[in-house]
């Protein structure tokens, strides 16, 4: 989402976004709201269905695993059906499966239905960024800024809505999300149009071709390591804050999400006016390593504050990885997005259930140390492969990547 100091990207102005872009951004907000809405009700679902932490974590793992696999074809499908039709298909699938989630009789059915929800979200998210970039008038930087703002606010508001509705009954957040997605469907149907520049039809082979590109796969694999840690916070950490009510959990992840949104929209642009994107990301990942170590050592309110603080660094990482996914790649927007999301969501899919298993076997705080290790692997990889990504930015970005000034 970053400014990247590319003069061709322009500044962030509301006039850069026609109604079709705002409608897509609203749908993006609701889609990511659907991810976080489950957070504050995880303990409630576990108690209501007699499920272990590992079983409860399947609600995230099935969702994200299907989403990752669907990324292999969702971008390709968008080039054949068109962006708007793919958006509508994804939103419609989410409405159906979010409703079915609220009606699920047991944890197994709920996990299965969440997988269908992940399919709908893949169809939507792989296309939303491409449409926002394609229809915005201010260049890629301002478009990705809007996308990241919608993502962050969705992640922030999801837990708040989930906690409020879940305090009455754990099924209500699913019905609430289905209603909001139906509204997003109608907004997309009436307001969104196809970008003026149509991508030529693609095939699944294009995704596998992109996976052979060293800068693309390097950025995506580092993103995989980061996404593992991100979903350790988002999907697992609610189970460690057992003393909080659903509303208190909702507020906790609301403030976490606000930090995600603020740092991804405001802080990143400030930092990138001073340093190169690779340097900012490297320092940020190193800071996150330390944050996860602290989370593993903290107890009680200390863990709560650490979880909230992690949102600041997560927002910076989210923004930079999104930008790099689009700008180190020589491929089209849909192929670049699909390739990156396939690998990074694979890391996200492993984190929830693996953390639940580690919790049962070794203790509730060990998953944070595992997340710290994954971040360390990503940090070392970025340190070693940073020059490769810098060259790709110079060759494929809107303009030459800026040299560090400090």
C-alpha positions as a Python dict, from the first residue, in 0.01 Angstrom:
ca = {
    (1, 'X'): (0, 0, 0),
    (2, 'X'): (294, 217, 32),
    (3, 'X'): (392, 539, -132),
    (4, 'X'): (717, 373, -245),
    (5, 'X'): (833, 721, -350),
    (6, 'X'): (706, 644, -701),
    (7, 'X'): (602, 969, -853),
    (8, 'X'): (371, 793, -1093),
    (9, 'X'): (158, 665, -814),
    (10, 'X'): (30, 1003, -698),
    (11, 'X'): (-104, 1110, -363),
    (12, 'X'): (-402, 975, -173),
    (13, 'X'): (-715, 1178, -252),
    (14, 'X'): (-1080, 1082, -217),
    (15, 'X'): (-1145, 1213, -568),
    (16, 'X'): (-922, 935, -702),
    (17, 'X'): (-1189, 676, -622),
    (18, 'X'): (-1514, 652, -821),
    (19, 'X'): (-1824, 486, -666),
    (20, 'X'): (-1726, 146, -807),
    (21, 'X'): (-1401, 158, -608),
    (22, 'X'): (-1581, 256, -287),
    (23, 'X'): (-1829, -27, -334),
    (24, 'X'): (-1544, -276, -378),
    (25, 'X'): (-1364, -132, -76),
    (26, 'X'): (-1680, -171, 134),
    (27, 'X'): (-1713, -532, 24),
    (28, 'X'): (-1345, -583, 114),
    (29, 'X'): (-1409, -440, 460),
    (30, 'X'): (-1700, -680, 514),
    (31, 'X'): (-1503, -977, 376),
    (32, 'X'): (-1219, -925, 623),
    (33, 'X'): (-1470, -852, 896),
    (34, 'X'): (-1584, -1210, 840),
    (35, 'X'): (-1237, -1339, 930),
    (36, 'X'): (-1218, -1164, 1266),
    (37, 'X'): (-1582, -1204, 1364),
    (38, 'X'): (-1505, -1555, 1492),
    (39, 'X'): (-1225, -1442, 1727),
    (40, 'X'): (-1422, -1347, 2040),
    (41, 'X'): (-1658, -1645, 2013),
    (42, 'X'): (-1394, -1919, 1982),
    (43, 'X'): (-1407, -2002, 2356),
    (44, 'X'): (-1789, -1993, 2344),
    (45, 'X'): (-1801, -2232, 2049),
    (46, 'X'): (-1558, -2465, 2224),
    (47, 'X'): (-1772, -2476, 2538),
    (48, 'X'): (-2104, -2504, 2352),
    (49, 'X'): (-1984, -2792, 2134),
    (50, 'X'): (-1750, -2962, 2380),
    (51, 'X'): (-1452, -2908, 2145),
    (52, 'X'): (-1081, -2904, 2227),
    (53, 'X'): (-860, -2607, 2131),
    (54, 'X'): (-724, -2801, 1832),
    (55, 'X'): (-1077, -2881, 1712),
    (56, 'X'): (-1187, -2520, 1751),
    (57, 'X'): (-885, -2404, 1550),
    (58, 'X'): (-1010, -2608, 1253),
    (59, 'X'): (-1265, -2329, 1206),
    (60, 'X'): (-976, -2115, 1083),
    (61, 'X'): (-761, -2384, 924),
    (62, 'X'): (-1037, -2529, 701),
    (63, 'X'): (-1135, -2176, 598),
    (64, 'X'): (-782, -2066, 513),
    (65, 'X'): (-670, -2397, 357),
    (66, 'X'): (-957, -2391, 107),
    (67, 'X'): (-890, -2022, 47),
    (68, 'X'): (-523, -2093, -30),
    (69, 'X'): (-603, -2372, -276),
    (70, 'X'): (-875, -2167, -443),
    (71, 'X'): (-621, -1889, -506),
    (72, 'X'): (-470, -2115, -773),
    (73, 'X'): (-780, -2075, -987),
    (74, 'X'): (-964, -1766, -861),
    (75, 'X'): (-738, -1519, -1040),
    (76, 'X'): (-757, -1727, -1357),
    (77, 'X'): (-1135, -1740, -1328),
    (78, 'X'): (-1151, -1362, -1297),
    (79, 'X'): (-980, -1318, -1635),
    (80, 'X'): (-1245, -1541, -1795),
    (81, 'X'): (-1564, -1437, -1614),
    (82, 'X'): (-1461, -1078, -1556),
    (83, 'X'): (-1383, -909, -1227),
    (84, 'X'): (-1738, -804, -1141),
    (85, 'X'): (-1889, -1148, -1198),
    (86, 'X'): (-1613, -1311, -993),
    (87, 'X'): (-1674, -1064, -710),
    (88, 'X'): (-2047, -1138, -715),
    (89, 'X'): (-1985, -1512, -722),
    (90, 'X'): (-1752, -1489, -423),
    (91, 'X'): (-1988, -1268, -223),
    (92, 'X'): (-2283, -1495, -298),
    (93, 'X'): (-2092, -1805, -185),
    (94, 'X'): (-1996, -1630, 140),
    (95, 'X'): (-2360, -1533, 210),
    (96, 'X'): (-2465, -1898, 172),
    (97, 'X'): (-2189, -2049, 383),
    (98, 'X'): (-2190, -1778, 652),
    (99, 'X'): (-2560, -1852, 700),
    (100, 'X'): (-2489, -2225, 707),
    (101, 'X'): (-2219, -2164, 973),
    (102, 'X'): (-2479, -2015, 1203),
    (103, 'X'): (-2699, -2322, 1154),
    (104, 'X'): (-2426, -2584, 1207),
    (105, 'X'): (-2512, -2855, 1466),
    (106, 'X'): (-2155, -2959, 1564),
    (107, 'X'): (-1790, -2860, 1534),
    (108, 'X'): (-1722, -3094, 1240),
    (109, 'X'): (-2001, -2953, 1025),
    (110, 'X'): (-1907, -2599, 1125),
    (111, 'X'): (-1543, -2655, 1019),
    (112, 'X'): (-1660, -2804, 688),
    (113, 'X'): (-1893, -2514, 619),
    (114, 'X'): (-1619, -2267, 704),
    (115, 'X'): (-1421, -2426, 421),
    (116, 'X'): (-1696, -2327, 179),
    (117, 'X'): (-1680, -1975, 322),
    (118, 'X'): (-1307, -1975, 243),
    (119, 'X'): (-1381, -2060, -120),
    (120, 'X'): (-1609, -1758, -151),
    (121, 'X'): (-1356, -1532, 16),
    (122, 'X'): (-1082, -1649, -224),
    (123, 'X'): (-1295, -1563, -525),
    (124, 'X'): (-1358, -1221, -378),
    (125, 'X'): (-1019, -1119, -238),
    (126, 'X'): (-818, -1228, -543),
    (127, 'X'): (-1029, -994, -756),
    (128, 'X'): (-1101, -700, -525),
    (129, 'X'): (-747, -560, -522),
    (130, 'X'): (-723, -591, -901),
    (131, 'X'): (-1050, -397, -949),
    (132, 'X'): (-955, -126, -697),
    (133, 'X'): (-619, -78, -870),
    (134, 'X'): (-775, -91, -1217),
    (135, 'X'): (-1049, 166, -1149),
    (136, 'X'): (-863, 410, -923),
    (137, 'X'): (-744, 735, -1078),
    (138, 'X'): (-444, 802, -853),
    (139, 'X'): (-213, 512, -933),
    (140, 'X'): (-126, 188, -758),
    (141, 'X'): (-1, 340, -433),
    (142, 'X'): (-322, 523, -342),
    (143, 'X'): (-531, 224, -456),
    (144, 'X'): (-342, -16, -231),
    (145, 'X'): (-369, 239, 53),
    (146, 'X'): (-748, 225, 22),
    (147, 'X'): (-744, -157, 2),
    (148, 'X'): (-527, -186, 315),
    (149, 'X'): (-747, 64, 500),
    (150, 'X'): (-1055, -144, 419),
    (151, 'X'): (-872, -462, 521),
    (152, 'X'): (-754, -315, 851),
    (153, 'X'): (-1091, -166, 943),
    (154, 'X'): (-1259, -495, 855),
    (155, 'X'): (-1023, -689, 1078),
    (156, 'X'): (-1080, -430, 1354),
    (157, 'X'): (-1459, -418, 1337),
    (158, 'X'): (-1510, -795, 1293),
    (159, 'X'): (-1415, -889, 1651),
    (160, 'X'): (-1619, -599, 1791),
    (161, 'X'): (-1933, -713, 1610),
    (162, 'X'): (-1855, -1075, 1691),
    (163, 'X'): (-1814, -1000, 2060),
    (164, 'X'): (-2134, -797, 2080),
    (165, 'X'): (-2351, -1044, 1891),
    (166, 'X'): (-2175, -1346, 2042),
    (167, 'X'): (-2251, -1227, 2394),
    (168, 'X'): (-2615, -1309, 2314),
    (169, 'X'): (-2558, -1633, 2119),
    (170, 'X'): (-2250, -1765, 1938),
    (171, 'X'): (-2452, -1820, 1618),
    (172, 'X'): (-2551, -1455, 1576),
    (173, 'X'): (-2213, -1326, 1443),
    (174, 'X'): (-2240, -1564, 1148),
    (175, 'X'): (-2589, -1442, 1062),
    (176, 'X'): (-2474, -1081, 1102),
    (177, 'X'): (-2183, -1135, 862),
    (178, 'X'): (-2414, -1301, 607),
    (179, 'X'): (-2643, -996, 620),
    (180, 'X'): (-2355, -752, 566),
    (181, 'X'): (-2219, -961, 279),
    (182, 'X'): (-2564, -957, 117),
    (183, 'X'): (-2555, -575, 136),
    (184, 'X'): (-2206, -580, -19),
    (185, 'X'): (-2342, -807, -295),
    (186, 'X'): (-2612, -553, -380),
    (187, 'X'): (-2363, -264, -372),
    (188, 'X'): (-2131, -453, -606),
    (189, 'X'): (-2416, -545, -839),
    (190, 'X'): (-2534, -187, -876),
    (191, 'X'): (-2211, 16, -858),
    (192, 'X'): (-1909, -188, -968),
    (193, 'X'): (-1803, -201, -1332),
    (194, 'X'): (-1518, -372, -1512),
    (195, 'X'): (-1181, -189, -1529),
    (196, 'X'): (-1125, -30, -1873),
    (197, 'X'): (-814, -241, -1934),
    (198, 'X'): (-918, -605, -1954),
    (199, 'X'): (-666, -879, -1884),
    (200, 'X'): (-643, -1149, -2149),
    (201, 'X'): (-774, -1490, -2035),
    (202, 'X'): (-529, -1685, -1821),
    (203, 'X'): (-487, -2051, -1732),
    (204, 'X'): (-371, -2230, -1417),
    (205, 'X'): (-39, -2283, -1595),
    (206, 'X'): (26, -1910, -1563),
    (207, 'X'): (16, -1943, -1183),
    (208, 'X'): (274, -2223, -1190),
    (209, 'X'): (487, -2021, -1431),
    (210, 'X'): (481, -1733, -1183),
    (211, 'X'): (587, -1973, -906),
    (212, 'X'): (912, -2027, -1099),
    (213, 'X'): (995, -1656, -1085),
    (214, 'X'): (1255, -1608, -811),
    (215, 'X'): (1149, -1264, -682),
    (216, 'X'): (780, -1362, -684),
    (217, 'X'): (832, -1690, -496),
    (218, 'X'): (1087, -1533, -258),
    (219, 'X'): (846, -1260, -150),
    (220, 'X'): (560, -1511, -121),
    (221, 'X'): (759, -1758, 92),
    (222, 'X'): (870, -1481, 329),
    (223, 'X'): (505, -1377, 338),
    (224, 'X'): (418, -1738, 427),
    (225, 'X'): (643, -1721, 735),
    (226, 'X'): (488, -1390, 836),
    (227, 'X'): (131, -1512, 777),
    (228, 'X'): (193, -1806, 1011),
    (229, 'X'): (274, -1560, 1288),
    (230, 'X'): (-11, -1325, 1194),
    (231, 'X'): (-269, -1601, 1230),
    (232, 'X'): (-111, -1721, 1552),
    (233, 'X'): (-223, -1385, 1688),
    (234, 'X'): (-556, -1359, 1508),
    (235, 'X'): (-676, -1720, 1527),
    (236, 'X'): (-500, -1874, 1828),
    (237, 'X'): (-434, -1602, 2086),
    (238, 'X'): (-807, -1560, 2178),
    (239, 'X'): (-787, -1907, 2338),
    (240, 'X'): (-509, -1785, 2569),
    (241, 'X'): (-714, -1490, 2701),
    (242, 'X'): (-963, -1712, 2880),
    (243, 'X'): (-1043, -1461, 3154),
    (244, 'X'): (-1209, -1219, 2908),
    (245, 'X'): (-1577, -1211, 2816),
    (246, 'X'): (-1680, -1214, 2445),
    (247, 'X'): (-1728, -837, 2451),
    (248, 'X'): (-1389, -784, 2617),
    (249, 'X'): (-1226, -1011, 2358),
    (250, 'X'): (-1403, -814, 2086),
    (251, 'X'): (-1264, -487, 2222),
    (252, 'X'): (-915, -635, 2250),
    (253, 'X'): (-905, -733, 1883),
    (254, 'X'): (-1081, -415, 1782),
    (255, 'X'): (-792, -210, 1921),
    (256, 'X'): (-547, -457, 1765),
    (257, 'X'): (-719, -408, 1429),
    (258, 'X'): (-720, -29, 1464),
    (259, 'X'): (-341, -44, 1502),
    (260, 'X'): (-324, -270, 1195),
    (261, 'X'): (-523, -16, 992),
    (262, 'X'): (-336, 290, 1123),
    (263, 'X'): (13, 156, 1063),
    (264, 'X'): (-73, 11, 721),
    (265, 'X'): (-215, 341, 596),
    (266, 'X'): (-27, 615, 782),
    (267, 'X'): (295, 481, 932),
    (268, 'X'): (415, 293, 623),
    (269, 'X'): (397, 601, 402),
    (270, 'X'): (591, 798, 663),
    (271, 'X'): (864, 534, 683),
    (272, 'X'): (893, 490, 307),
    (273, 'X'): (971, 856, 260),
    (274, 'X'): (1292, 786, 452),
    (275, 'X'): (1397, 428, 379),
    (276, 'X'): (1359, 165, 110),
    (277, 'X'): (1068, -81, 138),
    (278, 'X'): (1302, -377, 189),
    (279, 'X'): (1481, -206, 477),
    (280, 'X'): (1153, -106, 644),
    (281, 'X'): (1019, -460, 613),
    (282, 'X'): (1340, -612, 745),
    (283, 'X'): (1344, -396, 1057),
    (284, 'X'): (972, -447, 1108),
    (285, 'X'): (998, -828, 1093),
    (286, 'X'): (1288, -819, 1339),
    (287, 'X'): (1070, -617, 1578),
    (288, 'X'): (791, -872, 1540),
    (289, 'X'): (1031, -1152, 1635),
    (290, 'X'): (1086, -975, 1968),
    (291, 'X'): (713, -907, 2014),
    (292, 'X'): (635, -1278, 1980),
    (293, 'X'): (908, -1369, 2227),
    (294, 'X'): (752, -1127, 2475),
    (295, 'X'): (409, -1279, 2408),
    (296, 'X'): (550, -1623, 2487),
    (297, 'X'): (688, -1497, 2819),
    (298, 'X'): (395, -1274, 2918),
    (299, 'X'): (102, -1369, 3139),
    (300, 'X'): (-235, -1212, 3216),
    (301, 'X'): (-272, -847, 3121),
    (302, 'X'): (87, -844, 2991),
    (303, 'X'): (-10, -1092, 2718),
    (304, 'X'): (-321, -890, 2636),
    (305, 'X'): (-121, -570, 2586),
    (306, 'X'): (142, -753, 2381),
    (307, 'X'): (-124, -899, 2151),
    (308, 'X'): (-273, -553, 2094),
    (309, 'X'): (70, -395, 2034),
    (310, 'X'): (154, -657, 1770),
    (311, 'X'): (-111, -498, 1548),
    (312, 'X'): (116, -198, 1487),
    (313, 'X'): (387, -413, 1330),
    (314, 'X'): (138, -643, 1154),
    (315, 'X'): (-13, -347, 970),
    (316, 'X'): (326, -239, 836),
    (317, 'X'): (404, -593, 721),
    (318, 'X'): (62, -639, 558),
    (319, 'X'): (103, -322, 355),
    (320, 'X'): (456, -393, 240),
    (321, 'X'): (393, -753, 142),
    (322, 'X'): (87, -648, -60),
    (323, 'X'): (288, -383, -243),
    (324, 'X'): (582, -614, -310),
    (325, 'X'): (349, -885, -440),
    (326, 'X'): (229, -647, -711),
    (327, 'X'): (557, -467, -785),
    (328, 'X'): (828, -735, -786),
    (329, 'X'): (620, -940, -1031),
    (330, 'X'): (643, -908, -1410),
    (331, 'X'): (304, -1079, -1444),
    (332, 'X'): (-51, -942, -1459),
    (333, 'X'): (-231, -822, -1146),
    (334, 'X'): (-452, -1129, -1118),
    (335, 'X'): (-165, -1375, -1160),
    (336, 'X'): (60, -1180, -922),
    (337, 'X'): (-213, -1164, -657),
    (338, 'X'): (-314, -1530, -700),
    (339, 'X'): (43, -1660, -680),
    (340, 'X'): (131, -1457, -372),
    (341, 'X'): (-193, -1535, -192),
    (342, 'X'): (-169, -1909, -262),
    (343, 'X'): (166, -1934, -82),
    (344, 'X'): (104, -1685, 197),
    (345, 'X'): (-239, -1829, 285),
    (346, 'X'): (-78, -2174, 298),
    (347, 'X'): (126, -2051, 595),
    (348, 'X'): (-185, -1897, 746),
    (349, 'X'): (-374, -2226, 714),
    (350, 'X'): (-117, -2424, 912),
    (351, 'X'): (-94, -2182, 1204),
    (352, 'X'): (-431, -2218, 1381),
    (353, 'X'): (-460, -2596, 1409),
    (354, 'X'): (-85, -2645, 1463),
    (355, 'X'): (-97, -2390, 1745),
    (356, 'X'): (-393, -2573, 1898),
    (357, 'X'): (-205, -2905, 1890),
    (358, 'X'): (108, -2746, 2041),
    (359, 'X'): (-109, -2588, 2312),
    (360, 'X'): (-243, -2928, 2416),
    (361, 'X'): (96, -3099, 2403),
    (362, 'X'): (335, -2839, 2543),
    (363, 'X'): (141, -2545, 2689),
    (364, 'X'): (-53, -2238, 2590),
    (365, 'X'): (246, -2006, 2541),
    (366, 'X'): (468, -2227, 2325),
    (367, 'X'): (281, -2139, 1999),
    (368, 'X'): (406, -1781, 2034),
    (369, 'X'): (766, -1904, 2041),
    (370, 'X'): (696, -2111, 1727),
    (371, 'X'): (556, -1796, 1564),
    (372, 'X'): (870, -1609, 1665),
    (373, 'X'): (1084, -1879, 1503),
    (374, 'X'): (885, -1858, 1178),
    (375, 'X'): (933, -1480, 1177),
    (376, 'X'): (1305, -1526, 1236),
    (377, 'X'): (1325, -1758, 934),
    (378, 'X'): (1145, -1496, 725),
    (379, 'X'): (1370, -1217, 854),
    (380, 'X'): (1689, -1407, 768),
    (381, 'X'): (1550, -1494, 424),
    (382, 'X'): (1467, -1128, 358),
    (383, 'X'): (1814, -1021, 473),
    (384, 'X'): (1974, -1271, 235),
    (385, 'X'): (1739, -1213, -60),
    (386, 'X'): (1678, -840, -19),
    (387, 'X'): (1902, -743, -314),
    (388, 'X'): (1707, -980, -539),
    (389, 'X'): (1378, -808, -446),
    (390, 'X'): (1534, -462, -486),
    (391, 'X'): (1636, -551, -842),
    (392, 'X'): (1287, -680, -917),
    (393, 'X'): (1139, -354, -787),
    (394, 'X'): (1364, -155, -1017),
    (395, 'X'): (1274, -372, -1316),
    (396, 'X'): (899, -416, -1260),
    (397, 'X'): (779, -136, -1030),
    (398, 'X'): (606, 180, -1162),
    (399, 'X'): (940, 360, -1128),
    (400, 'X'): (1286, 282, -995),
    (401, 'X'): (1277, 168, -633),
    (402, 'X'): (1425, 439, -409),
    (403, 'X'): (1766, 394, -262),
    (404, 'X'): (1793, 410, 115),
    (405, 'X'): (1867, 754, 249),
    (406, 'X'): (1982, 643, 590),
}
